[in-house]
Amino acid sequence: MSRSWFVTGASRGMGRELVEQVLARGDRVAATLRRPEQLDDLAARYGDRLWVRALDVTDTARVRTVVEEAFVAHGRIDVVVSNAGYGVFATAEDLTDAQIDQMIATNLTGSIQLARAVVPHLRAQGGGLLTQMSSMGGQLAFPSFSLYHVTKWGIEGFFDALAAEVEPFGIRTTLIEPGMVRTGFFDAAARVPVSAPYRGGPADQEPIPVEEMTDSQERTVEGIIRAAVSPNPPRRLVLGSDAWRLMTGALRERLAEVEAQRDNAATADVEDTRVRAG
């Protein structure tokens, strides 16, 4: 069965790969990116099965306009993929105010506003799948990537709440949590030199070279499509053995730390007056 997809951040990396694979399987795509000409080759190959619009997800009014146009043009959109985002390597102290504001506006606020824009349309058509590109970095953290983790941990919390709100309308949600995928993401990420106090410490290390990353972009996108067209998409889609290993390890450590505080946690409870009175 042919499906219609809406994809943000379609210019490169997994966004571009997703558009290519979805078109190759015979589906239709509404693709958005800041520079539409970057998809001219696909438009020439696939004709009217590829619908392209310019979109910067930090422009909320434009997000709403483009979403409206896409649903009108396609009649129905089965899968929304919120993919736009980028990274900055820097210690929390070395980040500039502008870098903080821009990344939160793009990765977090932009994703939130896209979800808010598409939900009424998905509800009106009787359901659909809303997917959000997250990361294993939404469950664990690395030095010099704190701002990226802010956006991923934030969008994970947002989607956990949103999922419960929209499921009664037939809207499913999936957080996509890949590991270290061989894409242009890391090459494109800005790098702020560490300041003197951090030199030689945990934050003073080169990012892993792309060629040493263990996850295939093509196979990661195949996994996204496989989950999206399945009858029961997961709330969280873990892709990559590295993601599974690091995430389960981090979650076990966090759970152990919480479990060890059971008795101490109870010291903050309100004293049971009925027991005291007896």
N, C-alpha and C positions, 0 to 999 in steps of 0.2 A: 504494500500500500504506500502510495506516494505521500510525503509529508511536507509541510512548510516550516521553515526554521527562521528565527530572527537571531542574528549574531552581532555582537558589538566587538570592537577591537579586531577587525578582520584583516588588517593590513599585513601582519607578519605572524611568525610563530604559530602557536596552536590555533589561533583564530583563523589565520589563512589556511592552515592545514584542514581545519574543520570544514570551512567553506568548500574547499576542493573535494574532500571526500564525500560530503553530503550531495554536492552536485553530481559527482561521478556515480552515485547510487541511484540517481534519477529524481531526487527531491528538488524542491524549490527553496531558495534562500533569499531572505532580506538581510543584506550585509551592510553594516555601518562602520565607518572609519573616518578619520579626519581628512584624508586625502583620497577621494574616490578613484582617482586615476590609477591608483596602485592595483586595482582589480580590472583594469581595461582588458587584459589578456583573457581573463575568465569570462568577462562579458561578451567578448568576441566569440568565444568557444561555445557558450551555453545560452546565449540569447536572452529571451525573456524569462528563463528560469532563474536568472540572477537579477535581483532588484537591489540597487545600490544607492545609498544616501550619505552625504557628509554629516558627521556627528562627532562632537566633542562632548563626552558624557558629563563634563562639569557645567554645561549649559542646560539647566533643568528645563527651561521653557522649550528649548530645541528637542530635548529628549521626548517630551510629551507630544510635540508636533510630529516627529518622525515615527514614534510608536503608533500614533493615530493613523498616519498615512500608510504604514505597513499593514495594519490590520484591515484597513479599507481596501487596499490593493489586492490583498491575498484572500480576503473573505474569512479565512481562519488561519491561525498560526499555532502549530502543534507543540513546538519546542522553542523556548527562548533561552539563549545562551549568553549570559552576562560575562564577558571575557575581558573587557578593556581594563588595562592596568599596567603598572610598571614598578621598578624597584630602585632603591638608592642604597648603596653600601656606605654606612657612616655610623660612628658612635652617636648615641643620643645627644651628647654634649656638642659634637661637631656639626650637627645638622643646622641649617639656617632656618629661620622662621618661614621663609618662602617655600623651602622644600617641604616642610611639615604641612603647611596649608595646602600646597598643590597636590601632594600625594593623598592626603585624606580626602580632598575634593574629588580626585579621580577614582581611587581604588575603593573608598568607603562610601562617601556621600553619593558619588555617581552611581554606584551599584544599588544603593538604597532607593534612589530616585527612579532608576530604571524599573526596579521591582514594583514600586508604587504606581508607576505609569502603566505597566502591563497587566497588573492584577485585575482591574475593572474589565478589560477586554477579554481576558481568559475566563473570568466569571460569566460574562455575558454570552460567551460561546459554549459554556457548559463544562469548561475545564481545559487542561493542558499541562505541560511540564515547564517549570521555571527552574533553570539550572544556573548556578553561580560558580565561576572559577575561583576556587579558594586555593589551598596548598596544604601540604603537610605542615607548613609554617603557620597554619591556623590551629595547630595542636601542640606545637613545640616552638622553641626559639633558639636563634643563633646570635652570638655577638656581632655587632655592626649591622644588624638588620632589624633593629627595634621598630623603626617606623613602618616597615613592611608588615611586621607582625601585628602592629596596632590595627592595620586595616583588615588583615585576615582574621584575627581573633574577633574583631568587631563585627565583621560581616557574618561570621559563623553564629554569633549570638543573635544577630538580627534574624537570620534565616531559621534558627531553632524556634523562635517565637512566631515568625511569619508562617511557618509550616502548619502549626496548629490552628492558626487563624483561617487559612485558606483551604485546607483539606476538605471541609464540608461542602465547598463549591466544586469539587472535582479537580482542584488544582494540586498537583504534586510538586515537590521541590527536591532538588538534589544539589548538595555541595560537592564540588569536584575537588579532590585532594591528591594531586599528583606529587611525586617526589622530584628528584633532580632530573629534569627532562632536557634532552639535547636540543635546545631552541636558541634563538637569538636573544632571549630575555636577559640572560646574564651579561651578554656582550653589550646590550643597550643600556643596562643599568648604570646610573651615575656612580662614581666612586669619589668620596671625599677623603683626602689624605688624613690619617689619624694625627691628632695633635700630640704634643710632646708627652703629656702624662700617660698616654695609652700605648706608646711605642714599646714593643717587646711583650705586650700583654695579650690576653685572649682576643682582643679586637683587632690586633695588628697581624692580620694574615690575609694572604691572597685568596680570592674566591676559587673554588674548584674549577679547573679548565673544562670547557664544554666537552672535549674529547674524553674526559674521565668520568663524565656523568653516565649513569647506568640505565636511564630510561629513554626509550625511543619515542620521538614526537609522533611518528606515524602510528605506532601501536597504542600510544596513550589516547590519541584521538579516536582510534578504532574502538577502544574501551568506552569512551564517552558516548559514541553513537550506539554501541551495543546496549548500554544501560538505558539510553534515552528512548529507544524503540521497544524496550522490554515491557511486559505487562505490569511489572511492579518495580519501578526504579527505586534505588535505595536513597535514603535521606542523605547518606554520605557515601561517596564513591572513592575508594582508596585505589590509586593506580601507581604501580612500581613497588618492587620488593623492598627498596630502600625506605619508601614512605611507610609501608606496613611495619617494618622492623623499628624504625625510629619512633613512629607514632605509638605503637604498642608499648615500647620501652618507656617513653615519656609519660604515658597514661598510667602505667603500673607504678612509676615512681610517685606521681601525684596522688594516686589512690592510697598508696602505702603511707604517705605523709599525713593524709587526712585521717585514715583509719587509726593511726597511732595517737591521735588527739581526742579520741572519743570521750575518755573520762574527763579530760580538761574542758572540753567543749560543754559538758553538762554542768560545769560550775557556773555558767552564765544563765542557766534556766531560772525562770521565776520559781520561787519556793512554793511547793504545793501546800497551800494553807489548810486544806482538808486533812492532810496527813498530820500536819503540825497540831491542829486542833484535837485530833484523836490521841 
